[in-house]
Amino acid sequence: MAALDFLSLPSGLAWAVAACALSAAAAGSVGYGLGDRQAAAAGAADLADLKREHAEQAVANGQRNLDDLLSEMRRANDAEAQLINAKAQHQTELEQLQERIPNVTTVYLPAPASKPVAIPRCVFTAGWLRDYNAALGVPAAVQGTTAGHPQAATSPAPGTDAELLESRVTPADILAHAQDYGMWARNNLAQLNAVLDLQEKD
């Protein structure tokens, strides 16, 4: 096909061709601009949808995290309440035991049908007290206070005469100590069990 020679066309026709070309160019430009705006609008809509989805997901994640946190807090509060109740029960039981110390450490029945008589004096040596404390991990001290008896020799060297001296510890002192130690151990066990229960539920 021969190329169109614009200059060889009659002037009216040339103007018509030029007008058509300009019109086509303008239409193309308008079409391009319209298409560009439509693409931009579609992209903006997609971006807005994506932002909304992300925001909704963030809200859902935040709510899930809050629910998990509240659940963990309830579990921790329940465990704490159980521990507090256990310690209160231990304290009540200790007080009941303490009330009985004077009765069970001062008199006894020599036979089932006999009358109560005073318990014979019980002597615990300083060496006995030293070894008792050592068995519990209590650091040795040369002089100290033992169950309300100041300046009792509590930690004489093994093999010396001093370890055979009277420690002044009474059966009531030992029973009171066992009660306190028992409550301490029971409270620690209750606390350990509460922690283990929390970990097992994770």
Contacts in CASP RR format, 6 or more apart in sequence:
PFRMAT RR
TARGET T0000
AUTHOR 0000-0000-0000
METHOD contacts of the structure
MODEL  1
MAALDFLSLPSGLAWAVAACALSAAAAGSVGYGLGDRQAAAAGAADLADL
KREHAEQAVANGQRNLDDLLSEMRRANDAEAQLINAKAQHQTELEQLQER
IPNVTTVYLPAPASKPVAIPRCVFTAGWLRDYNAALGVPAAVQGTTAGHP
QAATSPAPGTDAELLESRVTPADILAHAQDYGMWARNNLAQLNAVLDLQE
KD
4 17 0 8 1.000
6 14 0 8 1.000
6 17 0 8 1.000
6 18 0 8 1.000
7 14 0 8 1.000
9 17 0 8 1.000
75 198 0 8 1.000
75 201 0 8 1.000
76 198 0 8 1.000
79 194 0 8 1.000
79 195 0 8 1.000
79 197 0 8 1.000
79 198 0 8 1.000
80 194 0 8 1.000
82 190 0 8 1.000
82 194 0 8 1.000
83 190 0 8 1.000
83 191 0 8 1.000
83 194 0 8 1.000
86 186 0 8 1.000
86 187 0 8 1.000
86 190 0 8 1.000
87 187 0 8 1.000
87 190 0 8 1.000
90 183 0 8 1.000
90 186 0 8 1.000
90 187 0 8 1.000
90 190 0 8 1.000
91 183 0 8 1.000
93 183 0 8 1.000
94 179 0 8 1.000
94 180 0 8 1.000
94 183 0 8 1.000
97 179 0 8 1.000
98 176 0 8 1.000
98 179 0 8 1.000
101 172 0 8 1.000
101 175 0 8 1.000
101 176 0 8 1.000
101 179 0 8 1.000
102 172 0 8 1.000
104 175 0 8 1.000
105 119 0 8 1.000
105 170 0 8 1.000
105 171 0 8 1.000
105 172 0 8 1.000
105 175 0 8 1.000
106 118 0 8 1.000
106 119 0 8 1.000
106 172 0 8 1.000
107 116 0 8 1.000
107 117 0 8 1.000
107 118 0 8 1.000
107 119 0 8 1.000
108 116 0 8 1.000
108 117 0 8 1.000
108 119 0 8 1.000
109 115 0 8 1.000
109 116 0 8 1.000
109 117 0 8 1.000
110 117 0 8 1.000
119 171 0 8 1.000
122 170 0 8 1.000
122 171 0 8 1.000
123 166 0 8 1.000
124 132 0 8 1.000
124 166 0 8 1.000
124 167 0 8 1.000
124 169 0 8 1.000
124 170 0 8 1.000
124 174 0 8 1.000
125 163 0 8 1.000
125 164 0 8 1.000
125 165 0 8 1.000
125 166 0 8 1.000
125 167 0 8 1.000
126 152 0 8 1.000
126 153 0 8 1.000
126 154 0 8 1.000
126 155 0 8 1.000
126 156 0 8 1.000
126 162 0 8 1.000
126 163 0 8 1.000
126 164 0 8 1.000
126 165 0 8 1.000
126 166 0 8 1.000
126 167 0 8 1.000
127 156 0 8 1.000
127 158 0 8 1.000
127 163 0 8 1.000
127 164 0 8 1.000
127 167 0 8 1.000
128 167 0 8 1.000
129 146 0 8 1.000
129 152 0 8 1.000
129 154 0 8 1.000
129 167 0 8 1.000
129 169 0 8 1.000
130 140 0 8 1.000
130 154 0 8 1.000
130 155 0 8 1.000
130 156 0 8 1.000
130 158 0 8 1.000
130 163 0 8 1.000
133 140 0 8 1.000
133 154 0 8 1.000
133 155 0 8 1.000
134 140 0 8 1.000
136 181 0 8 1.000
140 154 0 8 1.000
140 155 0 8 1.000
141 154 0 8 1.000
141 155 0 8 1.000
142 153 0 8 1.000
142 154 0 8 1.000
142 155 0 8 1.000
142 156 0 8 1.000
143 151 0 8 1.000
143 152 0 8 1.000
143 153 0 8 1.000
143 154 0 8 1.000
144 150 0 8 1.000
144 151 0 8 1.000
144 152 0 8 1.000
144 154 0 8 1.000
145 151 0 8 1.000
145 152 0 8 1.000
146 152 0 8 1.000
146 154 0 8 1.000
146 167 0 8 1.000
146 168 0 8 1.000
146 169 0 8 1.000
146 173 0 8 1.000
147 168 0 8 1.000
147 169 0 8 1.000
147 170 0 8 1.000
147 173 0 8 1.000
147 176 0 8 1.000
147 177 0 8 1.000
148 173 0 8 1.000
149 167 0 8 1.000
149 168 0 8 1.000
149 169 0 8 1.000
152 167 0 8 1.000
152 168 0 8 1.000
152 169 0 8 1.000
153 162 0 8 1.000
153 165 0 8 1.000
153 167 0 8 1.000
154 167 0 8 1.000
156 162 0 8 1.000
156 163 0 8 1.000
156 165 0 8 1.000
157 163 0 8 1.000
END
